[in-house]
């Protein structure tokens, strides 16, 4: 079975000759199928003797029908040959062609498959990437405290200036070009500041106002807003009716005793939990930001030829997502192009640039995995599964039903690549990051062990109580 690899388009073409016994089987099958719909004078449709029906079947129709089974050829004879090919990116052919067989029987089937591109990474680590600050601030820790206490939060009326997180009841009336507009007015409207429910700049200009105060604010509707208002400037007259702010419970011994939090029995443990939660969040945000930046850098300097069909599919996927976002904003595709004075071709050209960068970055990560021999093993998977099973108090098999090895391998290997690149970016900073990550991991393990121990004790108490209850029951008197 001839195979050719075009590195310029990252395409493998496999050629298969459908001839001999295989062709004969398809022809006979086609003949039987056509007989059922062949009209022979003197016989009901599909009931004529085979020899007579065959005389009324044209060679062209027979050939067309026999070749219509080409997908079976792909599945039975071509697919088994390509599954072992390391170069193959997708085991479904994106293009199939039929050609005349020079031998005079059957036909030649040509299938094009996408392949992984040949990659030269380039000097992607020449210039170190600036990473985000990963040490939590006092504000970060306070935010995590509020999250932990969310179920205990009470909103109380306040005479203090409005701040982020407050709930405000207010009246508003909007004007465009000095005229009130439809949908731009409401009384007694409730809004949580920071929810981004209103257009950009609206909520920010409410910060600092107090109950009873009035203010006129200026905003501009975004370009991708509803057609009637897109890009227009507007004024809104606001009147603050009342403000509610977050009231947290007093963190004292009585609170912790009544709350019965598994992670904190006192204020010190509570603050420690908030600190490590904030640290974990900052580390995750830093890594995510770094991964995006380094992937773009790799994509820009790496040399590779992407398969054209691969790019088109990525563009189509991105465009579908783009249309969904428009639909969520109640904007049609046509309205968007009218509002922005752009075209589908321009949008797709932008999506193409992003698609190429995304694919190159992804393949670049894959090349690093290959060159650095980064791997995730079954042993690591089993260890992780057992840890989760212990944490959730279920069997390993239950965890595996939700987390397959393939998924774990992909996520864990990506984490290892990012760690490798972070270390390459700056060993001292990476050492500090690793140290903090281990601290977070150790802290979370301590809490998990504590929770498991508490669960075990509670279970033992219930079992003992049930046993005691059973033993104290008066046995039935025999008669």
N, C-alpha and C positions, 0 to 999 in steps of 0.2 A: 504494500500500500504506500505509494509515493507521498512524501511529506516535504514541504518547502517552508522555510522560515524567512519572512521578510522583516528584517530588523528596522527598516525605515518606517514601517507602519505597525510594527509589533503584531504581525499577523502570521499565523500558521495555516497553510492551506493543505488539506488532505484530499487526495484524489482516490476515488474508488470506482473500479469498473464493475458495473452490474451486468453480468453476462453468464453464460453457461447454465448450470442447474438453477442458480438463484434467479436468473432472468426468466427461465422457463416456468418456475413456480409462480412468479408474479404474473406472467402472461396467462397461465391457466386460471389463476384466480380472477384475473380481469375478465377473461372470456366467460367464466361462470356468472359473474356479476352482470355482464352485459346481456347475456341470454335472457335474464329475467325481465328485461325491458325491451326486448327485440320483438317486433311484430312480424309474424310470418303468415302470409295468406293461407286461410283454411284452418288456422289454429288460434286458440285464445292466447293473449299476450303472456309470454313466459312459459307456455306449455308445449311449445314445438320441440321435436326431437333435437338433440344437441347438434347433430350434423347439419340439419336444415337451418337452425338458428345461426350457426357459425357462418353460413354462407351469406347472411344478411348483415354481418358485423364488418364494418370497414376497417382496414389495417390501421388507419389514422386513429380511429376511436379506440381500438384495441391498444395501440401504443400509448395513447394519452392516459388510458385507465391503468395500464401496467406501471407507468412512471409515477402515477399519483400516490403510489405506496412508498415514495422515497424516504419518508420519515422513519419507516421501519428499517430501511437500509442504514440510516444514521444511527438509530438506537442499537441495532443488532450487530452491525459490522464495523462502524466507525467509532462509536462511543467507547467500546472496550479498548480500542487502540490508543485513545488520547488520555484516558484517566491517569495513566502512569507518567504522562509528560509533565515535567516540572515547569516548563515554560507556560503551560496553559493557564490563563487567568479565569476563563469562564468555559465550562465544558459544554455549553450550548452554542452551536454555530450561529453567527450573526448574519451570515450570507451563504446561500446555497444556490449553486448553478448546475444546470444539466447541459451536457455537451454530447455531440454525436460520437459514437464509438467507431473508430476507424476499422474495426473488425467487422462491422456491418450488423452486429446484433446488440441488443440492449442499449445502454447509454453510459456515459461517464458522469459521475457525480463529484462535484468540487465543493468542499465545505471550508469556510473561513472561520477561524477561531481567534479570539483575542488572546494575546500572550503578554506576560509581564515584560516591560521594556528593559533593555540593557541600560544600566545606570552607572554614571560617573558622578559621584557625590559632589566633588568640588570642595573648595576651602570654606565650608560653612561656619567653622568656628574661629575664623581669622579675627573677627571683632566680637568681643564678649557682649552678651545681651544683658541689658539692665533688668534686674528682676524686681518685682514689687516687694515692699516691706512686708515681712512675714511675722513681725512681732506685734501682738495685739496691744492696742492703746486702751486707756481707761474707758473710753467711750465704747470700744468693741466689747470689753468685758461687761459693762453695764447693759449693753444690748442683749448679751447672752443671759444675763441674770433675768432680764424682763421675759425672755423666751421661756426660761425654766419656770418662772412664776406666772406664766400666762393664764393658767386656770384659776389663779388666785387674784387676778387683777380686777379692780373695780374702777369704773369710770365715774369721776366726781366732777361737779361743776367747779369752774375756776374763774377767778378774776385776773389771773396772770396773762401775760402776752401769749398768743398762739405760738406753738412750737410743733415740730414734726412729731407725729404720733397722736396729736390731739384730735378729738372729734368736734367738729364745728357745725352749728346750726345757723344758717344765714339766708338772707334774701339777696337775689341778684337780678339785674336787668342789663342786657347787652345791647350795644348799638354798633352798627356798621354804617359809615358815612353819615353819622348823626341820626340814623333811623333805627328804631327797634326792629329786631328780626325774629322770625318764627323759631321757637324752641330756645330762645335766649333769655328767658325769664322764669323765675321760680321763687316761691316763698317757703320758708321753713325747710330749706334743703339741708340734708345731713351729709357731711363730707369728712373723711379721715385724711388729715394732712399727710402727704407722702404717698398716698395710694396711686397717684398719677391718673386719677379718674378724669380730670379735666386736662385741657391742652397745656402744653409746656408753658411755664411761667405763671400760670393762674394760681396754683397753690402756693408757690414760693412767695408771691406778693401778699398773701394773706398772713404769712408768718410775722409776728410782732404786733398784730392788731389785738384789741381787747374786746370784751363783751360790751355791746352798745355802740362801738365805734363804726364809722362809715368811711369808705374809701373808693376812689375810682381807679381802676387798674387798666393798663394797656397790654393787649396781647395780639399775637398774629396767628391765624389759623395755619396749620401746616399745608404744604403743597399737595399732599396726598389725602386731604380731607374731602368731605362731600363737595361736589361740584360747585354749589351755590356760594360756599364760604372759603374754598381753598385759596390760600395765600393772602387773604384779606386781613386788614388790621381792624381791630375791634376794641371798644371800651366797655367795661362792665362796672356798674355802680353796685357796691356791696354794702350790706348792713349786717353786722354780726349780732345775732340774737343771743346765743350763749355758747360757752366753750366747756367741753369736758376733757379732763386730762387724766392720765393714768395714775391710780393710787395703788401702790404696792403694799403688801402686808408688812408689819414690823417683824423683822427677822430676829426673833428671840427664842429662848428655850421652849416656850409654850407652843410657838408656831411649828418648830421642827418635831415636837412630840406629837402634835395633832396631825401634821401633814404626813408623817411616816414615809419620808422620801428614802428610797433605797440608796441613793448616792450621797446623802448628806444627813448627818445626825445633829449638826451644829453649824453655826455661821462660818467657821473656818473651812469645813468640808464643802459647804455650799459655794464659797468664793473660789475654792480650788477647782471645783467642777466647772464653774463659769469661765475661769481662766483657761483651762485646758480645752473647753469647747471653742472659745474664741481663738486660741492658738491653732487648733485643728482646722478651723474655717479659714484662717489667714494662710496657712500652709497650702491648703487645697486651692485657694484662689490664686496664690502665687504660682503654683505648679501649672494650673490651667492656663494662666496668662503666658508663662514661659513656653509651654508646649505650643501655643498658637504662634508666638513670635519666632521660635526656632524652626517650626515647620515651614513658615513663610520664607525664612532665610534659606533653608535647605532647598525649597522649591525654586527660588530665584537663581541659585548658583549651580544646581544639579543639571547634568546633561542627560536627556533621555528623549526618545521618540514615543509618544503616546499613540495608542490605537485610535483612529478618528471616530469609530463607532462608540468607543468608550467615552470619549469627550461628549458626543451627542447625547448619549444616555444620561450623563451627569447634568448636562444643560436642561434636558427634559424634566429630570427630577427636580431641579432647582426652580424651573419655571412653574411647575405644578405647585410647589411650596409658595412661590410668589403670588400666584392666583388665589391660593387659600388665604393668605394674609390679607389680600385685598377684600375678599369676600367677608372676612371677619370684621372689616371696617365698613361694610355695606357699600363698597365701591366696585363697580363693574370694570372689566378689562378695558372696555372702550372709554369709559369715564376717566380712567387713570391716564390714558394716553392724551386725552383732551386737556386734562388738568395740567399735566406736566409738559405738554407740547413735545412729547417724545414718541417713539415708535416701538413696535415689538422687536424689530431688528436691533435697535439700539440697546434695549434691555437684554436681549439674548447675547449681544456682543459682550456686555459687561459680565453676564453670567458665564460666558465662555472663558473669559479671563480668570474668573474665580474658580471655575471648574478645573482648568489646567493647573492653577496653583495648588488647589486642594489635592488633586490626583498626584501631582509631583511630590508634594509634601508627604502624602501617605506612602507612596512607593519609596521615597527617601528614607522614611522610618524603617520600612521593610528591608532596605539595603543595609542599614546600620545593624539591624538584627542579624542579618546574614554575615556581614563582615566581622562583627564583634562576637559572633557565636552566642548571642543572647537566647536563652531558652527557658521555658517553663515546664516543669516535669509533673508527672502523675503523682509523685511523692508529695510535692508542694500542694497539689490539688487536694489530695486525701487529708493532709494536715489541716488545710483551711476548712474543708468540709467538716472534719471532726470538731474543730474549734467552734464552728457555727452551730453544730448539732448540740454541743455541750451548753453553749450560750442560750439557745432557744429551748433546750430541754426536749428535743425531738431526735428521731433516728437520723443517721447519716443519709439513709436512702431518701428520706423526705427532703432534705436539703438538696440532694443531687437532682431531684425532680424539678427543682427551681433553678439550679445553677449547674449547667453542663460543663464538662471539661473544656470544650471548644470556647465557650464564652469566657470562662475563667482564664484560659490560656491567653486569649486575645487581650483582656484587660490587664492581666499581670505582666505580660510581655511589654505592653505599652508603658506601664509604670516603670519597668526596668530600663526601657529606652530613655525615658525622660530623666531618670536618675543618672544614667550614664552621661547624658548631655549636660545635665546640671553640674556634674562633677568636672566635666570637660570645660565648662564655662567658668569655673572657679572652685578650686579644691577646698579652700578655707571656708567659703560660704556654704559649700555642699556639706562639709563636715558638721557645721553648726546646724544645718537643716536636718541632717540625719540624726543628730543628737536629740533635737527637739521632737522629731517624729517618734523616736524610741520612747521618749518620756510620755508622749500622748498615748502610745500603744500600751505602755506599762500601767499608766493610770486607768485606762479603759478596762484593761484586764483585771485590775484590782477591783473595780466596780462590778464587773461581770462575776468574778468569784464571790464577791459579797452577796450579790443578788441570788446566785445559785445556792449559796449556803443558807440564806434566809428562806428560800423556797423549800429546800430540803428539810429544814427545821420545822417549817409550817406543815409540810406534808407528814412528817413524823408525829407531830402533835395531833393532827386530824386522825391518823391511823390509830394512835394510842387511845384517843377519845372514843373512836368507833369500837375498838376492842373492849374498852372498859364498859361501854354501854351494853355491848353484847353479853359480857360476863355477869352483869348485874341484873339482867332480865330473869324473872322467876320462871323456872321450867314448868312445863305443863304437867299436872298431876295425873299419874296413871290410875285408871279405874279397873 
